[in-house]
Each structure stands twice: as C-alpha cells, then as structure tokens.
Amino acid sequence: MNLTNDLLTQATRARYNRIAPMYDLMEAMTERRSFSKWRQVLWSRVRGPRVLEVGVGTGKNIPYYPKTAQVTAIDLSPGMLERARAKAAKDGYAVDLRLMDAQHLDFLDATFDTVVATFVFCSVPDAIRGLQEVCRVTKPGGQILLLEHMRSSNPIISKIMDLLNPLVVQVMGANINRRTVENAHAAGLTIVRIDDLALGGIVKLIEATP
C-alpha cells in the first residue's frame, strides 16, 4: 500500500468511527424503503457453506444470513464492528467478526464459496485492489455478490454527482460517483449478471465469479 492510499485508508477508518453511533439513524428511512428488500434479494442468492461479508458495518445484513452458512464478516472500522458484534449477540447470530481492511484480506486464496459486499466499494480507497482481494479469496467457480450504488450513466446526472461527491464523502463516508462495474472488470471479475434496482441503474446488484 502506498503512502497516499495508507492516508486515505486511515481517513476512511476515522470517518466511519466518527459516524458509527449515528449511522443506522442516518440511513433509517432508505433502509425501510428500499435497502432492506434489496438485502433480502441478495442473500436469497447466496450459496454456502463458507461465506465472507466484506464491510459488515453495523451489521445490517446479519438478520438475512442463511441459517446453514458459516459466515465470516469483516470491517475496517472498530466503531462499526462493535455495533455489529452487539447486534449479533443480541439476536443470537453466530458470525465470526474480524477487524480487517478489504484491500488486504487476511485469508488464504480460494477460502470462500461466496463473498458478499453491500454498499462497500463506494468507500474502499482503492476499490480495484479490494475487488482483486475479493476475487483472490473466492473459490474457483464461486460466487461474488455486490449490491452497490454508483455513478449514473446519464451525462448530466453524472456531472452533478461528481460535483457533490466531496461533500457527500465528508458527511456520509461514501463516494457517489464510483464506476463499480468497470472496476469489477478491471479487477478481473467475470460478470455473470447485473440487475438494475433503482434510480436508472445507479443502484445495481452484480453477480460475478473469480
């Protein structure tokens, strides 16, 4: 990791530690209206038994984990991870929660049957590096599921997103103008399916293999 990326990673960790106590409240409305149903769709497609969730955050996906899956979940932020751990304990979910950087996954090659990330690669400083790591730890023929928001294909909307992005990053921690489909291709993932879920394709569910 170069110095610039290291500083960006530290800033990302600090930002999510700062907003962790209010994160669920900040997204409560969108979670009720749409995010929760999209999470259900994603997790209904998961094949196990060994599953990795990259960027568990406060644990919003935990209630949707398949009961038969052995789930490991990581996050960069200790503050977010603390809330995920509390949520799992309160609701009785068995999940192996670990503090870890998506850009440097501490797992052997071809460890997991499925790797999942929801609204994560908008925040990883080096998204391509993170996706390469996801590819590396997924078994050959395994499954990668990404639920992500990204830059609009509409030229006017995309320019507005570019202008607003610095402010959104400071407030919410996420980039709103990432080109995640292109990044997935650049990282070596083979795209199997893309579902446009909302906002003219800004929100997509991507299914891929290593």
Residue, then its C-alpha position, 0 to 999 in steps of 0.5 A: m500500500n502506498l503512502t497516499n492510499d495508507l492516508l486515505t485508508q486511515a481517513t476512511r477508518a476515522r470517518y466511519n468511527r466518527i459516524a458509527p453511533m449515528y449511522d443506522l439513524m442516518e440511513a433509517m428511512t432508505e433502509r425501510r424503503s428500499f435497502s432492506k428488500w434489496r438485502q433480502v434479494l441478495w442473500s436469497r442468492v447466496r450459496g454456502p457453506r463458507v461465506l465472507e461479508v466484506g464491510v459488515g458495518t453495523g451489521k445490517n445484513i446479519p438478520y438475512y444470513p442463511k441459517t446453514a452458512q458459516v459466515t465470516a464478516i469483516d470491517l475496517s472500522p472498530g466503531m462499526l464492528e462493535r455495533a455489529r458484534a452487539k447486534a449479533a449477540k443480541d439476536g443470537y447470530a453466530v458470525d465470526l467478526r474480524l477487524m480487517d481492511a478489504q484491500h488486504l484480506d487476511f485469508l488464504d486464496a480460494t477460502f470462500d464459496t461466496v463473498v458478499a459486499t453491500f454498499v462497500f466499494c463506494s468507500v474502499p480507497d482503492a476499490i480495484r485492489g479490494l475487488q482483486e482481494v475479493c476475487r483472490v479469496t473466492k473459490p474457483g467457480g464461486q460466487i461474488l455478490l455486490l449490491e452497490h450504488m454508483r455513478s449514473s450513466n446519464p451525462i448530466i446526472s453524472k456531472i452533478m454527482d461528481l460535483l457533490n461527491p466531496l461533500v457527500v464523502q465528508v458527511m456520509g463516508a461514501n463516494i457517489n460517483r464510483r464506476t463499480v462495474e468497470n472496476a469489477h472488470a478491471a479487477g478481473l471479475t467475470i460478470v455473470r449478471i447485473d440487475d438494475l434496482a433503482l434510480g436508472g441503474i445507479v443502484k445495481l446488484i452484480e453477480a460475478t465469479p473469480 
